[in-house]
Amino acid sequence: MLFRVLADLVVLIHFLWILFLVFGSFWGVRNRAVKILHLSGLVFAFIIQIFDWYCPFTYLEVWLREKQDPSLSYRGSFIIHYLEKIVYIELSPTVIAIFTIVLCGFTVWFYLRKKNASLGR
């Protein structure tokens, strides 16, 4: 039971991390520490795409599920079941890489636009 709860928690954190990477620039523009964490996370996501690695959250979740019971197929809660479908969406690596590049480009543009707007005041 403990491993199941921990694995579900990892999936939830993974989902929140993805949301942070997508929308973090809106928060990071007002907070320097968040901006640094957000940009670092995007760089890490970009490196993962380049080298075709998996996120460490994925390895941790799989390990916890195996510790729970290696013979089990998916037997999680309703919410976790759908969160996993979002977090582990089946897209080609090319589509994910393109999305990562677009997201990084948008973030740089957004931060620079906000920085130039504050300098112009």
Residue pairs with C-beta under 8 A, 6 or more apart in sequence:
3 64
3 65
3 67
3 68
4 64
4 65
4 68
4 76
6 64
7 61
7 64
7 65
7 68
7 76
8 76
8 77
8 80
10 57
10 60
10 61
10 64
11 57
11 61
11 80
11 83
11 84
11 87
12 80
12 83
13 57
14 55
14 57
14 58
14 61
14 87
15 83
15 86
15 87
17 41
17 57
18 86
18 87
20 38
20 41
21 38
21 41
21 42
21 45
21 103
22 103
24 34
24 37
24 38
24 41
24 107
25 35
25 38
25 106
25 107
25 110
25 111
26 110
27 34
27 38
28 34
28 35
28 37
28 38
28 39
28 111
29 35
29 110
29 111
29 114
35 111
38 107
39 107
39 111
42 100
42 103
42 104
42 107
45 100
45 103
45 104
46 100
46 101
46 104
47 53
48 54
48 55
49 93
49 96
49 97
49 100
50 97
52 93
58 88
65 72
74 81
74 84
76 84
91 99
